[in-house]
Amino acid sequence: MNSPVATRWEKYLDLDYYTEGPGLDTEGNLYFTTLTGGYIMKVSKGNPPRQWAQSPCPNGQRILSDGSHLVCETAHHEIVQFNAYGQKIKTWVAGLCAGEKVYSPNDLTIDESQGFYFTDSIRHYGKVFFVGWDGREEVIATDVDYPNGIALDAQSEWLYIAESHSNSILRVKLAGPGKGKGKPEVFTVLPFNPRPLDENHLPLTANLPDGIAFDQQGRLWVAHYGMNALQIIDGDGQWIGSAETGIPATSNLCFSKDFNSIYVTGGMGEPGPGRVHIIYIESLS
């Protein structure tokens, strides 16, 4: 693919298990999850990774301003919170949300002053939920074909959702925190894998959008599972280009504090082996 994007990737970690949920705390420490590995890992600068917290199958996570973590616990159908020391302190969602059954919480995004949104990843009938810090629960979207990554724009006016099995990014207009305004609309359709998909969407043949994140310029970066790539989308939903990750099953991403590099998770397949790479952004016109 020709694109105005110049990046290079570098291997950061090799691991036994497929990785997800990268995030940086205020001190620059990197955290990521290992799903069936059963751990949230921490990497401090100059030190090897260590087990920071234990959970049956941790998936997407977000770090709050107080250093605590909200984590999608997929195996137990929960959203749980760990304090800054890796101790579980609260369960926000346990099998039900807004009166609806929760099957497979996958990823979440934070409205720091109001609450959080999360995806429930199942085929055809997936949902997106909101949970307020005051306990209010809302259904934001229904009948999404495997909702995956999720992100708020800078103004908290639009909620963006990766719909994996349509190879699309959807968005929902918000009338306020936790209040969807209408049904999701297609924001963009991503590039397709040139190799035929098999029925199991194996990493080397899939094109499944996974984790998503905005950069400082309002461009949306999409971890594209099966495409060995991050896709970059502008504010109008136009594809700008593709950044190679070196990870066939690219799962998620987070930007460095200066937005000059990106930590990318995933692996060769599931349940492993897993990888964490760093993508250096050298130019982006």
N, C-alpha and C positions, 0 to 999 in steps of 0.2 A: 504494500500500500504506500503511495506517495502522500506525504503529509508535511506540514510546516512545523513538525515537532522534532526536536533533537534531544534524545535522552540516552542514558546508558544505565545498565543495571549491574549490580554487584551482589554476590552472594554474602549474606549476613550470617544465617544459621541453617544448618541441616538438622532435622529432628526426626524422631521415629513416627510422629503423628502429624496428620494434616492440621494446619493452623488456621485460625480465624481471629476476628475481633481485635486488630491492633489499636493501640492507643498510647498516648504520651501523657505523663503527668507534668506538673508545673516545673519539676526539676529535670525534665528530659528523659526520665526512665521510661523504657518501652515495656508494655504489657501486651500479651496476646493469649488466646485460648487454644486448647488442643482437642476440643470435642471429646471423642471417645478415649483420649488419653487421660481425661479426668482432672486436668489441672489448668489453672491460670498461671502463666509464666511471667517472670519479671527479668528484664535485662538492664542493669545499671552500667553506666559507661565504664569500660575497662574491665568488666567482670563477666563471667559466663552466665548463661541463663539459670535461674533457679525457680523452684516451685513456690509461688507466692500464695496461692489459695487452691483448695480442692473443691471440686463439684463434679457430679456424675457425667455431665456432657455439656460443658460451657460453650456457648457459641458467640454471638455478637455481644459486645460490651461497650459502655461509655463511661468515662471518668468525669465525675462532677468536680466543681470548683473546690469542694472541701476535701478532695482526695479519695472519696469513696467511689465505688464502682457499681453501676447497674449492669446486670448480666442476664442474658437469655439462657436459662437452664432448660435445654431442649428435652432431655430425657424425662424430667419431672413436670413439664408443661408449666414452667414458672418463670417469673421475673424476680430475681433476688438482688439484694444489695449487700456488698461487703464494705467494711470500713477501710481506712487507709492502711491498715495492718493486715488485711487479708482475712478478717474474721467476719463471718456472716452475721448481719445485724437485723435484716428485715426481709420478708417475702411480700412483694407488692401484688403479685398475681399468682394464683395457685389453681390452675385448671379451668378457671372461669374468669371472664372479664365482660362487664356490661351485660351480664346474664347469658353470655354465649360461651360455648365450650372452646377452650384453647388447646390446640393439638401440638404445635411445634414452633414455639417462639424462636425467631431466627435472628433478628437484628433490631436495633432501636436508635432513636435520635432524641436529643434532649431540647426542650424549651426550659432553660434553666430556672426561670421565674415561675413557670406554670406546671410543668410535668413532663411526661415523655410519651412518645409514640412508638409502637412496635409492630412488627409483622408476624403473622402466624402462617407458616409456610406449608400449605397443602395444595395439591393439584386442583385446579378449576374453582374451588370454593374457599380459597384463602381469604383472610381478613386482615385489616389494619385497625389497630386500637389506639386509644388515648387513655392515659391514666394521669390524673392530676395529683399534685402533692397533697391536695385536700381530700383525696380519695375518690373524686369524681371519675367515672369510667364511661367511655363513649366508643361506639363503633364508627370508624371513619370511612371504611370502604369494605365491600363484600364482593364475592365472586371474582377474585383476582387469581389468575393462574400461577400459583406459587410466588406470592410476594416475598421479596428477599431483602436487598439493601434498601435503606430509607434515609432521607435527609431533608431538613428544612432549609429554605433559602434564607438569605441574610435578614430579610424583613419579616420572616415567619408568616408570609402570605401564601406560600405554596408549599405543599408537602410532596416530595418526589419519592417514587416507589419503583424499584426494579421488579418487573414482572418476568421472571426467569423463562417460563416456557412459551412466551410470545416473543422473546428476544427484544423486549421493549422497555422503555422507561415511561412510566405513567406519572401524572401529577394531579393533585386535588387542590382546588382553591379552598382556602380557609376563611371562614367568617369570623374567626377568633380562636383562641387556644382550645383545641379539642373539638372544634365545630367545623365539620366539612360542609362545603357549599356545592352540592351537586355530586355527580359521579366522577370517577377518575377519567381523565382524557389522556390520549397518547401524546406524549411530549416528543419522543423520537423512537425510531426503530434502528437498532444497531447493525453493524456489518455482520454478515453470516459467515460461518465456517465454510470454506470451499470444499471440504471433504464431506461426504454424505453422513448424516447423523444415523447412528444405530439406535435401536429402541431403548437402550439404557442410558443414552447420552454420556458415553464414556469421555473422560477428560480430553482425549486427543481428537474427538469428533464433535464435541458440544459447542454451543454458542449461547451460554446462559449468563445474563447479567446478574452479578452478585452484589458485593458491597459498593456503595457510592459515597462521594464526598465532593464538596465545593472547594475551589481554590479562592484566592483573594480577589480575583477578577470575576467571580461569579460563574466560572466554567465548571461543568459537572464532569468528574472523572469516575469512570465505571470499571470496576474489576470484572473482567469478562472471562468467566470460567470456560475452559476449553479452547480459548483463543490466544493464550499465552500473552495477554495484552491488557493494558488499560486503554479504554476509549475516552476521548475528550470531546465534550459536547458544549457548544456555546449557548448563550442565553436564549437564543431563538430555536433551540433544538436541532441545530445543524452540526453534523459531525465535522470536527476540526482535524482529527488525526488519531493515531494509535501509537502507544508507547509499549515496546516489548518489555515483558517482565522476567522472562526466563523461567516462569512457573506455568506449566500447562493448565493446571486447575487453579487459576488465580482466584482467590476468595474475597479479599478485602484490602483496604488501604487506609492509611492516615498520613497526613502531611506533617513534616517537621515544623517547628515553630516559625522558621523563616520562610517556609513554603518553597524552598529550593530543592527539597528532596522528599521522597515518599517511601514509607515502609509498606511493603506488600506481603501479604500472607497467602498460604495455599499449600500446594504440594503436587506430587506426581499423580495422586488419586486419593481416594478415601478407603480405609482409614489412614493411609500414609504410603510412603514417607512424606514428611512435611518440610516446608522451607519458609524462611523469611528472607526477602531480598530488599535492597535499597535501590530506588530509582532516582538518579540524579537528573534534574531538569537543566539542560544546557542552553536551550533556546525554545521559545514558543511564540510564534508571531501571531 
